[in-house]
Amino acid sequence: MNPCVYGIDFPDRNKLMAANYSLEEIRKYLNADSLHYLSKEGMVQATGLPKESFCMACYDGDYPVPYDPAVDKDIIERRNGRPAQARGCPRQGTGQIKLL
């Protein structure tokens, strides 16, 4: 639903299918018999870890660390003169943030 601004190469929101199309539209596009999403709670529960262990910003838009939307990965890559490496989400507090 939302781009990852922490290093994972997700496009901006207007290029994400889940942010712009209904579940039925996506199902038809994929030519699938059915399509369902797990709930965020269900994804977290499947890991056996507490919700606080994960960055869920790409699902709920609640970014744990402020960011400047005017600075995207392409600007940073050009500034550094080389491709940035995907680093995943940042650490928050004392626990490592994991991606789902």
C-alpha positions as protocol buffer text, in pm:
chain_id: "A"
residue {
  index: 1
  type: MET
  ca { x: 0 y: 0 z: 0 }
}
residue {
  index: 2
  type: ASN
  ca { x: 285 y: 242 z: 76 }
}
residue {
  index: 3
  type: PRO
  ca { x: 643 y: 279 z: -47 }
}
residue {
  index: 4
  type: CYS
  ca { x: 934 y: 176 z: 172 }
}
residue {
  index: 5
  type: VAL
  ca { x: 1146 y: 486 z: 224 }
}
residue {
  index: 6
  type: TYR
  ca { x: 1414 y: 299 z: 417 }
}
residue {
  index: 7
  type: GLY
  ca { x: 1595 y: 126 z: 131 }
}
residue {
  index: 8
  type: ILE
  ca { x: 1369 y: -144 z: -10 }
}
residue {
  index: 9
  type: ASP
  ca { x: 1310 y: -66 z: -376 }
}
residue {
  index: 10
  type: PHE
  ca { x: 930 y: -24 z: -373 }
}
residue {
  index: 11
  type: PRO
  ca { x: 791 y: 224 z: -625 }
}
residue {
  index: 12
  type: ASP
  ca { x: 604 y: 529 z: -510 }
}
residue {
  index: 13
  type: ARG
  ca { x: 242 y: 482 z: -403 }
}
residue {
  index: 14
  type: ASN
  ca { x: 89 y: 561 z: -744 }
}
residue {
  index: 15
  type: LYS
  ca { x: 271 y: 257 z: -890 }
}
residue {
  index: 16
  type: LEU
  ca { x: 160 y: 5 z: -625 }
}
residue {
  index: 17
  type: MET
  ca { x: -131 y: -217 z: -730 }
}
residue {
  index: 18
  type: ALA
  ca { x: -276 y: -259 z: -381 }
}
residue {
  index: 19
  type: ALA
  ca { x: -288 y: 118 z: -334 }
}
residue {
  index: 20
  type: ASN
  ca { x: -472 y: 184 z: -658 }
}
residue {
  index: 21
  type: TYR
  ca { x: -689 y: -115 z: -742 }
}
residue {
  index: 22
  type: SER
  ca { x: -953 y: -315 z: -561 }
}
residue {
  index: 23
  type: LEU
  ca { x: -893 y: -674 z: -463 }
}
residue {
  index: 24
  type: GLU
  ca { x: -1134 y: -781 z: -738 }
}
residue {
  index: 25
  type: GLU
  ca { x: -951 y: -575 z: -1002 }
}
residue {
  index: 26
  type: ILE
  ca { x: -619 y: -729 z: -900 }
}
residue {
  index: 27
  type: ARG
  ca { x: -772 y: -1079 z: -903 }
}
residue {
  index: 28
  type: LYS
  ca { x: -897 y: -1025 z: -1258 }
}
residue {
  index: 29
  type: TYR
  ca { x: -560 y: -882 z: -1369 }
}
residue {
  index: 30
  type: LEU
  ca { x: -383 y: -1190 z: -1233 }
}
residue {
  index: 31
  type: ASN
  ca { x: -647 y: -1415 z: -1390 }
}
residue {
  index: 32
  type: ALA
  ca { x: -684 y: -1587 z: -1053 }
}
residue {
  index: 33
  type: ASP
  ca { x: -986 y: -1782 z: -929 }
}
residue {
  index: 34
  type: SER
  ca { x: -965 y: -1603 z: -594 }
}
residue {
  index: 35
  type: LEU
  ca { x: -741 y: -1357 z: -411 }
}
residue {
  index: 36
  type: HIS
  ca { x: -726 y: -1277 z: -42 }
}
residue {
  index: 37
  type: TYR
  ca { x: -492 y: -1086 z: 187 }
}
residue {
  index: 38
  type: LEU
  ca { x: -375 y: -1193 z: 528 }
}
residue {
  index: 39
  type: SER
  ca { x: -449 y: -932 z: 793 }
}
residue {
  index: 40
  type: LYS
  ca { x: -155 y: -742 z: 940 }
}
residue {
  index: 41
  type: GLU
  ca { x: -237 y: -906 z: 1272 }
}
residue {
  index: 42
  type: GLY
  ca { x: -237 y: -1248 z: 1106 }
}
residue {
  index: 43
  type: MET
  ca { x: 103 y: -1189 z: 943 }
}
residue {
  index: 44
  type: VAL
  ca { x: 255 y: -1081 z: 1272 }
}
residue {
  index: 45
  type: GLN
  ca { x: 92 y: -1365 z: 1465 }
}
residue {
  index: 46
  type: ALA
  ca { x: 238 y: -1617 z: 1218 }
}
residue {
  index: 47
  type: THR
  ca { x: 590 y: -1508 z: 1317 }
}
residue {
  index: 48
  type: GLY
  ca { x: 539 y: -1565 z: 1689 }
}
residue {
  index: 49
  type: LEU
  ca { x: 703 y: -1226 z: 1758 }
}
residue {
  index: 50
  type: PRO
  ca { x: 547 y: -908 z: 1900 }
}
residue {
  index: 51
  type: LYS
  ca { x: 416 y: -645 z: 1657 }
}
residue {
  index: 52
  type: GLU
  ca { x: 676 y: -399 z: 1786 }
}
residue {
  index: 53
  type: SER
  ca { x: 945 y: -617 z: 1625 }
}
residue {
  index: 54
  type: PHE
  ca { x: 835 y: -518 z: 1275 }
}
residue {
  index: 55
  type: CYS
  ca { x: 823 y: -216 z: 1053 }
}
residue {
  index: 56
  type: MET
  ca { x: 474 y: -219 z: 901 }
}
residue {
  index: 57
  type: ALA
  ca { x: 499 y: 115 z: 718 }
}
residue {
  index: 58
  type: CYS
  ca { x: 451 y: -36 z: 374 }
}
residue {
  index: 59
  type: TYR
  ca { x: 117 y: -174 z: 496 }
}
residue {
  index: 60
  type: ASP
  ca { x: -18 y: 104 z: 719 }
}
residue {
  index: 61
  type: GLY
  ca { x: 182 y: 416 z: 624 }
}
residue {
  index: 62
  type: ASP
  ca { x: 297 y: 461 z: 985 }
}
residue {
  index: 63
  type: TYR
  ca { x: 670 y: 526 z: 937 }
}
residue {
  index: 64
  type: PRO
  ca { x: 868 y: 470 z: 1261 }
}
residue {
  index: 65
  type: VAL
  ca { x: 1140 y: 722 z: 1164 }
}
residue {
  index: 66
  type: PRO
  ca { x: 1066 y: 1057 z: 1002 }
}
residue {
  index: 67
  type: TYR
  ca { x: 1182 y: 1099 z: 642 }
}
residue {
  index: 68
  type: ASP
  ca { x: 1197 y: 1373 z: 382 }
}
residue {
  index: 69
  type: PRO
  ca { x: 966 y: 1275 z: 91 }
}
residue {
  index: 70
  type: ALA
  ca { x: 1164 y: 1510 z: -137 }
}
residue {
  index: 71
  type: VAL
  ca { x: 1473 y: 1290 z: -99 }
}
residue {
  index: 72
  type: ASP
  ca { x: 1428 y: 959 z: -277 }
}
residue {
  index: 73
  type: LYS
  ca { x: 1674 y: 675 z: -338 }
}
residue {
  index: 74
  type: ASP
  ca { x: 1762 y: 801 z: -687 }
}
residue {
  index: 75
  type: ILE
  ca { x: 1878 y: 1135 z: -547 }
}
residue {
  index: 76
  type: ILE
  ca { x: 2087 y: 959 z: -284 }
}
residue {
  index: 77
  type: GLU
  ca { x: 2234 y: 716 z: -540 }
}
residue {
  index: 78
  type: ARG
  ca { x: 2332 y: 1000 z: -773 }
}
residue {
  index: 79
  type: ARG
  ca { x: 2479 y: 1195 z: -482 }
}
residue {
  index: 80
  type: ASN
  ca { x: 2691 y: 896 z: -380 }
}
residue {
  index: 81
  type: GLY
  ca { x: 2783 y: 815 z: -740 }
}
residue {
  index: 82
  type: ARG
  ca { x: 2685 y: 451 z: -700 }
}
residue {
  index: 83
  type: PRO
  ca { x: 2372 y: 243 z: -640 }
}
residue {
  index: 84
  type: ALA
  ca { x: 2255 y: 238 z: -281 }
}
residue {
  index: 85
  type: GLN
  ca { x: 2227 y: -108 z: -128 }
}
residue {
  index: 86
  type: ALA
  ca { x: 1891 y: -213 z: 14 }
}
residue {
  index: 87
  type: ARG
  ca { x: 1930 y: -202 z: 387 }
}
residue {
  index: 88
  type: GLY
  ca { x: 1577 y: -283 z: 501 }
}
residue {
  index: 89
  type: CYS
  ca { x: 1401 y: -79 z: 762 }
}
residue {
  index: 90
  type: PRO
  ca { x: 1598 y: 102 z: 1033 }
}
residue {
  index: 91
  type: ARG
  ca { x: 1638 y: -8 z: 1390 }
}
residue {
  index: 92
  type: GLN
  ca { x: 1388 y: 134 z: 1635 }
}
residue {
  index: 93
  type: GLY
  ca { x: 1455 y: 141 z: 2008 }
}
residue {
  index: 94
  type: THR
  ca { x: 1650 y: -161 z: 2125 }
}
residue {
  index: 95
  type: GLY
  ca { x: 1481 y: -423 z: 1904 }
}
residue {
  index: 96
  type: GLN
  ca { x: 1565 y: -479 z: 1542 }
}
residue {
  index: 97
  type: ILE
  ca { x: 1288 y: -401 z: 1296 }
}
residue {
  index: 98
  type: LYS
  ca { x: 1212 y: -690 z: 1060 }
}
residue {
  index: 99
  type: LEU
  ca { x: 1037 y: -671 z: 728 }
}
residue {
  index: 100
  type: LEU
  ca { x: 725 y: -872 z: 655 }
}
